[in-house]
Amino acid sequence: MKLYRVDQVRRWRLCSGCGACASACPENNIWMQDVVQRGLRPFLKSQDCRYCGTCVSVCPGAALSHARDVNHHRPEWGPVLKLWEGYAVNPDIRFKGSSGGAATAIAHYCLKHEPIHGVLQTKADENNPIANTAVLSRTYEDLLAGTGSRYSPAAPCERLYWLKVTNGPCVFVGKPCDTAALAKYANVFAAVRPNMFASISIFCAGTPSTQGTLEILDRMGIEKQQLASFRYRGNGWPGSAVAEGILKEQYGQLTYSESWGNILSKHVPFRCRICPDSSGEFADISCGDPWYRPIEPDDPGRSLVIARTEKGLRLVEKAIAAGYLALEEADARIIGLSQKSLLNKRRQLWGRITTMRLSGVPVPDYKGFGLFASWLKLSWREKFKSIAGTGRRILARRWYLPDPQESNP
Ligand SMILES: Cc1cc2nc3c(=O)[nH]c(=O)nc-3n(C[C@H](O)[C@H](O)[C@H](O)COP(=O)(O)OP(=O)(O)OC[C@H]3O[C@@H](n4cnc5c(N)ncnc54)[C@H](O)[C@@H]3O)c2cc1C
């Protein structure tokens, strides 16, 4: 089924929630609203739409493709020019960072030494600590305030139009779908290209809906209205989910495995579960957790850093030389050892998508990911499961119909 407008993408569960469509709509007719059980989703302000298709042309939920001539392609992980493991040299960034603070350290290096205007990134919303907002960070203090992973809906691409008007090039930090959307947006809007300095992606297994965070608060016994701040991890590696209320006694803490493993991961929406790009293949640089190594108590944090493009490679090398990053080159096999569930998801994808397509369920158009070759690496049992399990879910969860939760508010 051809999708002509993002509300169709949303209703067929294919929206990744990045917000690029809201930036792209020439009529300014799209706004992002949080559907609590799903995520940030695009809605039309008025039905008066020309069906120009610009919203779908920038949408990473509807289609993603690698250029045919992409170099250094590693099966399942996309372009990998060089891989390192290490951390931010600045101890505050390393401590506050989600893994080893590498994403922030690279952005910090760029802010200090490259001709950039700012860093477009995500941070907690000051008026609602469990929500997120896109910001243009221009100082070290701004960057530090945006450090750490936010496991709740965030749509930094809602503000991509800023890149048309900023007084100079910017660094963009986001999830894989966000950085893929940035690349698609720049293809459509030539005006942003001079202001796109570099993109940094964090690894992502899927964005849990707000319902996930509400369940954490419920477990902690804290009301959303009582919250002064909320963080998901960081302040050590991997760090804990910590809620601080307006009053001192309103305090809750859950370990990373309790918060992500037991709660948040169960609230990852459908589109994220069929995402081929969990490691930021369309960014210049991507950063993830080296989960392959056991974490020592009080470990201040470590990151995997992948240079995807020549520009990314140069920037990381300059950030190391300037003393912002302490990194050692690593064997690319540690990506798979660190991200076993992401690898397994990628290998299942061809079976899942093909079953859906044959059942008449709209699916994203993926090109250049080598999904069939990855699927062939599964055991016969796993291959069968990827097809039969999907077929069962299509019937049980009625994926052959649009999602009632995603209908108009
Ligand atoms: C939803 C989600 C799923 C994740 N899944 C995985 C996974 O499967 N495997 C894995 O290794 N790591 C995962 N992470 C964690 C993250 O990829 C790593 O911690 C990564 O190494 C970044 O760490 P860092 O210390 O370099 O980042 P930091 O220096 O702490 O910087 C983090 C940067 O990410 C931005 N950011 C934070 N949250 C969001 C968001 N929701 N949307 C857009 N931008 C954001 C911040 O603005 C900041 O610039 C996930 C994170 C999120 C938010």
The ligand as a Gaussian input file, in Angstrom:
#p B3LYP/6-31G(d) Opt

LIG

0 1
 C       15.370000       4.983000      23.616000
 C       16.805000       4.540000      23.809000
 C       17.183000       3.228000      23.515000
 C       18.508000       2.820000      23.670000
 N       18.899000       1.555000      23.299000
 C       20.209000       1.205000      23.363000
 C       20.668000      -0.056000      22.878000
 O       19.897000      -0.879000      22.398000
 N       21.993000      -0.336000      22.969000
 C       22.875000       0.564000      23.492000
 O       24.067000       0.291000      23.517000
 N       22.476000       1.744000      23.972000
 C       21.164000       2.095000      23.902000
 N       20.760000       3.318000      24.384000
 C       21.713000       4.156000      25.100000
 C       22.629000       4.990000      24.240000
 O       22.615000       4.638000      22.909000
 C       24.026000       4.821000      24.723000
 O       24.110000       5.089000      26.059000
 C       25.040000       5.619000      23.900000
 O       26.292000       5.031000      24.116000
 C       25.112000       7.100000      24.249000
 O       25.902000       7.267000      25.376000
 P       26.864000       8.506000      25.587000
 O       27.359000       8.398000      27.000000
 O       27.840000       8.599000      24.487000
 O       25.801000       9.675000      25.425000
 P       25.704000      11.040000      26.209000
 O       26.999000      11.750000      26.188000
 O       25.036000      10.802000      27.506000
 O       24.716000      11.841000      25.251000
 C       23.449000      11.370000      24.941000
 C       22.941000      12.209000      23.811000
 O       21.750000      11.632000      23.315000
 C       20.715000      12.618000      23.263000
 N       19.478000      11.920000      23.618000
 C       19.171000      11.349000      24.800000
 N       17.983000      10.766000      24.743000
 C       17.505000      10.961000      23.506000
 C       16.308000      10.586000      22.838000
 N       15.351000       9.875000      23.447000
 N       16.134000      10.970000      21.557000
 C       17.087000      11.693000      20.916000
 N       18.257000      12.067000      21.499000
 C       18.462000      11.694000      22.776000
 C       21.097000      13.668000      24.295000
 O       20.570000      14.925000      23.924000
 C       22.617000      13.634000      24.233000
 O       23.070000      14.528000      23.242000
 C       19.449000       3.745000      24.195000
 C       19.071000       5.054000      24.488000
 C       17.758000       5.471000      24.277000
 C       17.370000       6.899000      24.547000

